[in-house]
Amino acid sequence: MTTPKTGGAQGYLRIATEEAFTTPELIAAFREELAAPDVDPGFLSLIGYYLDHPAERPRFVANALMDLGEQRIAHMDERGIDRQILGLTAPGTNVIRNPDRATMVAETANDRLAEAIAKYPTRFSGMAACAPQNPKAAAREIERAIGKLGLSGVLINSHILGEYLDNPKFNEVLEAIEAMDVPLYIHPNTPPASMIGPLLEAGLDGAIFGFGVETGMHALRMITSGALDRFPKLQIVIGHMGEALPFWLYRLDFMHGAGVRTGRYESMKALKKGKVSTYLREHFHITNSGVAWEEAIKFTQKVMGEDRVLYAMDYPYQCPIAEVEALDAMDMPLEVKRKFFQTNAERLFKIKSA
């Protein structure tokens, strides 16, 4: 098998849609939160590890996150990645308890990202950060980042200090995203203190399982709460093979319908479009970040439609060259592979590739 190359000779460009970066301002805010006497246990487990553990992998990740220049471009070239769509690394601003500081961190991150895109316009695109702790300021920053800086989406790292975007207090944030006609990427966060205990004690709180549990629940809340009936044009991206939701669709539809019919939960009402699966197919796009598994990708394409499944690498957290080689070798028609690697991302994020 040949080493992947950029340039599209294989019949498509590789656009990686969930690629992380950080900034000095965010790291400083993380340090302050880590030093607090009541530090969030999931945040401590995640960021305490990546900032301070001496092992080779966290050191590679910490270094790579800070680079928006030649080192990152070299890593992309080594892996055959033509373009990264960048987003502020988890948990981003969501863990910062001072709303003004969180807003500042988001603004500076967007400025730094826009500068990197201007320097490497054919290699980088980006999703805006915001601080939903202050919904009005977050909405203003989304408008600035998309309208003035030219970013291509909005990334929110799941729960905001234990609260979720279906809460009407965040309506201004969702209104701004919908009005700017860009996708919302809901990226994982570690589960909040109210649910993390059994996961943390078993070492299952992070990317191995806890991320999917927490973020899959967030996505479901956006559906079952009726939030997507309030924001009917909103398009949402979730990674890691849809945080397993495509594999749950049959049971989700059955049990949601049963719950609505019996009135079991005050919070669960009938939805305008009926089934959970309808909302997933009409409002969500799935990336395979961290899941270089042909069978899962093909199943999700079958369930969601070929136009709603996109490639992501999950750089720098998971970026073996062998995974790119395996996906290049998928037994899949070239036109479908081109959608997966390139054109679905171009359409969703409004990218014009050279």
N, C-alpha and C positions, 0 to 999 in steps of 0.2 A: 504494500500500500504506500502510495506517495505521500510525502509531507504536504499538508494543506498550504495553498498559496492564496494570496489576495489577488484581486483583479477579475474574477469571474470566469476564468477559463473552463471551469466545470459546468457552466451553464447558468450560474446564479452568483450573486454576491452574498456574503454572509453578514447579515445585520444582527448583532447581538443586542437584545432589547431589555436586559435587566443587569446592568453593569454599574458597579458602585464606586463612589469616590468620597473623600472627606475633605475637611478644611481645618486649618489651625483653630479657627473660632469654635468649630464644633468639638474638637478634641479638648479645648480648654473648658468648655461647658460640661463635657463628659467628666473631666477630672473633678470639677466642682461637685457634680452630682454623686460621683463615687465616694467623695469625702464626707458626704452628709451622714449623720448618725442614723437616719431612717431610709437609707438607700434601698431602692426597689430591688428585690432579690433576683428577678429575671435580668434586669439591667446589669447588676453586679456579676452574674454568671456569664453573660454575653460579653460585655465590654471590658470587664475586668480581665477576662481571658485574652481578648485580642489586643488590648493595650499593653499588658504586662507579662504575659506568659513567655518564658524564654525559648519554647520549642520552635522549630524551624517554620512550621506552617503559620502560626500567628504572627511571627516576625515578618514573613513574606507578605501576608495580608496587610498588616499595619503599614508597611513601607509602600506597597503598591497603591493603597487607597489614597495616599497623599499626592501621588504623581498624576498630573494631567498633561504630561509632555512626552519627551522622547522615550522614556522607559516604558510608558504605557503603549505607545505606538509600536515599540520593538516587540513587546509581548503580543500585541495584536498580530503583527506580521508573522511571528513564530507560529501562531495558531491559525493563520488564514482568516482572521476576522477583518472584514473590510470597514465596518463601522460599528461603534458602540453607541447605544443610547444610554446616557449616564443619569444616575439618580443618587441623591445623598444617602449615604449608607445608613442602615438601621442602627438604632431606632430613630435616627435623625433628630429633629427638633422635638419629637413627641414626648421625650422623657424630661425636658427642661421645664422646671416648675415656675420659673419667672417668665411670664408671657413676653415682656419687652425684650429680654435677652433671647428668647426663642425666635422672635421676629427678626432681630438683628442677625442671628446666625443664618436664618433662611435667606435674608436679603443678600448677605455677603456671599453665601454659597451660590446663589443665582448669578451674581456678578462674576464670580470666579469661573463658573461654568460657561457663561456667555463669552468670556475672554478666551477660554480654551477652544470653544467652538469656532470663534473668529480666526484663531490661529491655525486650526486643523479642520476646515469646513467640510472636507470630504471624508473625514474619519470619525468625527464626533457629532452627535446630536444630544439633546438633553431634556430632562423633565424638571420642572420647577419644584423647589421646596417651598413650604409655607409653614406657619405656626398656627394650627387650628385652635390652640388655647385662646387666641384672640381672633374670633371668626371674622370680624370686620377688617382687621389688619391683614389677615390671611387672604381675604378676597381681594383687597387692594394689591397685595404682592403677586397673586396669581395673574391679575390683569396686567401688571407691569412686566412680569417675567415672560408672559406670552406675547403681549401686545408690543412691548418696547424692546425686550431682549431677544425675542424670537425663539423662545424655547417651545418644545413640541408636545408637552404633556405636563401632568402634575403627578408627583409621587408623594404619597402619604404612607408612613410606616405603621400602618394598622392602628391599634388603639392609642388614644391620646390620654395618657395618665389614667388609663382604665376605662375611658369612655369611647364610644363608637360612633361612626359617621352617620348612622341612621337616627341618632338623637337630633331632634329638631333644632337644638342649639347650634348645630353646624350647618344649617340650611344655607347661610350666606356663602360658605365655602363651596358647597355643591352647586349653588346657583352660579357662582363665578366660573367654575369649571365647565358647566353646561353652556353658559353664555359664550365662553371663548372657543367652544367647539373643539376641545382637545380631550384625549382620554385621561382617566384617572387610574394610575397604577397603585393598587393597594398591596404594598410590600409587607412581608411578615415582620412582626415584633415578637419578643418573648411574651408568653402569657402574663397577664397582670397578676399582682399579688393575690387577688381573690381566687385564682384558679391554678396557680403554678405548683403548689406544694407537692402533690404526688408525682408530677413530671420531673420536678427538680431533684427530688430524692432518688430518682431512678436514672438520672442523667439524660432524660428525654425532653428537656425543656427547649432546646434550640432547634437547629435545622434538621436533626434526626427525626423529630416528630412534633415537638411543641409548636414550632412555627406553623406547620400545616393545620393543626388543631385550632390555633388561635385565629389565623387569617381565613381559613375556611369558614369558621363561625362568623367572622366579620362580613364576609361576602354573603352568607346566608341571611344575616340580619338585614343587609341592604335590600334583599328580596322580600323576606317574610314580614318585615315591618311596614311595607308599603312605600319605602323611600323611592323606589324606582317608578312607582305610580306618580309620585310628586315631581320626579325629574325624569320624564319619559325619554329624553334625548341623551341621557348620560350613558357613556360607554366606559366600562371598567376592565382593566387588565389585572389578572392574577397569575402568579407564576407557579413553578414546581408542579407542573401538570395539573393546574387548576386546584391546587391544594387538595387533590383527590375528589373534588365534587363531581366531575363527570362520571366517576365510577359509582357514585351514590344516587344518581338521578332517579332511578326507578323507585327506590325506597323513600327518597325525599318527597316525590310526588304523592306516593301512596299515603304516607303518614301525615304530610301537610294537609292533604284533602280530608283525612279522617279527623284531624284536630280541628279544622275549620267547621266541618259538619256538626261536630258535637259541642262546639263552643268551649273546648277544654281550657283554653288560655285566653285571658282578656286581651293580651297583646297580639294574638294571632287572628287576623280578620281575612275575609275573602279578598283575593287580589283581582284587579281588573282583568289581567290576562290569564287568570286561573292557575295554571300549574307553575311550580318552581322551575321546571325544565324550560318552559317558554322564556322566562326571564334570563336564564343562564345562556340560552341560545341567541337571544336578541340583544342583550346588554353586555355580555362578557366576552373577552378575548383571553385565550390561554397561552402562556409560554411554557416551554419545557425546562426552564432554568433548573439545573441540578438533576435533571432526569434524562440522561442520554440513553433512552430505552425505546427501541423501534416499536415494539408491541404497544406500549402505552401511548406513544405519539399517534400511531395509526388508529387506535381505539378512540382517542379524543377527537381526531379528525372526523371519524365516522359519526360520533355523537354530536359534536359541535358544528361540523362543517369545515371544509378545507380552508375557508377564508378566515377562520377565527383561531387558528393555531399557529403560533409564531416561535421562531428560534430565540433562545437566550442561552448565554454561557454561564452567567453568575460570577463573572470576574470581580475581584480576585479570589473569591472564597472557594470556587470550584472551577478549575480551568485546565484540566489535562488535555493535551493535544490528541490523545487517543479517543476522547469523546467526540471531537470534531471529525476525526477519521471514521468513527463508527456511524455517525449521522450522515456523512457523505455517502457511505456505502449502503444506506437503507434501500430496500427493495421497494421503490416508489417511483411512479412516473415523473419524468423530469419537470413537467409543468406543475405538478403538485409539490415537488421538492423546491421549486423556485418560489412558490407561494410561501412555503414554510420558512425558508431562509431569507427571502428578500421582499417580495412584492406585498405581502400582507402588512409588514412593518412600514413599508413606504406609504401605503394607503392610509393606515391608521394614524401614523405620526406625521403625515404630510411631508415626507422626505423626497427630495429630488436627487437621485443618485446620478453621478457623472456618467 
